[in-house]
Amino acid sequence: MAVPSVRVITPDWPDPSRVFALHLFGKEVPLLLIAFMTFVLIFSRGTMALAVHAGYEGARARCARFLVLTILGGLTFLGCQAYEWTKLITEGVRPWSNPWGAPQFGAFFFTLTGFHGLHGLSGVIYLAAITRRVLRGVYAQRGSYEGVEIAGLYWHFVDLVWVFIFTSFSLF
């Protein structure tokens, strides 16, 4: 709620269409990268749900495949986030300044996306550990894939938080 509130009272808040635009084939395409990142996370949310479902069906190999797809989605998202940070830093955005207007933008952007990225990276590492346990048959021996479900809940939380971050920076 802080970002939309500050955005409303700050007259020189930068235009998200300009800040988050990609330059492709000589044209500026607004919000393309951030929309792609959102799609990747939504897709990975689906693969995570399928992994949980496969686990509870006892389909170990299918569960592991969906977990790997979820991990790849997470890594793709993190790679895009690293590109976005690099692009904005190159363009002069800092936590204390912003070439397009309000200096608060940089502070909010880097803090929120940085913490989200850290949680996303933690989730990818956790999912890799869970995938290893699935492949080793740990959950099959226990007769419960609860560990996969717990990892799924964490991943869904990371995805949900992104929706709020995306909305705060891109749509208001």
Residue pairs with C-beta under 8 A, 6 or more apart in sequence:
2 108
3 108
3 112
3 168
3 169
3 172
4 168
4 172
6 13
6 104
6 108
7 13
7 168
7 172
8 172
10 101
10 102
10 104
12 101
12 102
13 101
13 102
13 105
14 98
14 100
14 101
14 102
14 105
15 100
16 30
16 31
16 169
16 170
16 171
17 30
17 31
18 28
18 30
18 100
19 88
19 93
19 100
19 105
20 30
20 31
20 33
20 34
20 84
20 169
20 170
21 28
21 29
21 30
21 31
21 32
22 28
22 29
22 32
22 33
23 29
24 32
31 170
33 80
33 83
33 84
34 84
34 166
34 169
34 170
36 80
37 77
37 80
37 81
37 84
37 162
37 166
38 162
38 163
38 166
40 73
40 76
40 77
40 80
41 73
41 77
41 158
41 159
41 162
42 159
43 73
44 69
44 70
44 72
44 73
44 74
44 77
44 155
44 159
45 155
45 156
45 159
47 66
47 67
47 69
47 70
47 73
48 66
48 67
48 70
48 151
48 152
48 155
48 156
49 152
50 62
50 66
51 63
51 64
51 66
51 67
51 70
51 148
51 152
52 63
52 145
52 148
52 149
52 152
54 60
54 62
54 63
54 66
55 63
55 134
55 139
55 145
55 148
55 149
56 145
56 149
58 140
60 134
60 135
60 137
60 139
60 140
63 134
63 145
63 148
64 131
64 134
64 135
67 127
67 130
67 131
67 134
67 148
68 131
70 127
70 155
71 124
71 127
71 128
71 131
74 120
74 121
74 123
74 124
74 127
74 155
75 124
77 120
78 117
78 120
78 121
78 124
81 113
81 117
81 120
84 113
85 110
85 113
88 106
88 109
91 99
92 98
92 99
93 99
93 100
93 105
93 106
93 109
93 110
94 106
95 106
95 107
95 110
95 111
96 103
96 106
96 107
97 103
97 106
98 104
98 105
98 106
108 169
109 169
112 165
112 168
112 169
113 165
116 158
116 161
116 162
116 165
119 158
119 161
120 158
123 151
123 154
123 155
123 158
126 151
126 154
127 151
127 155
130 147
130 148
130 151
133 139
133 147
134 145
134 148
138 147
139 145
139 146
139 147
139 148
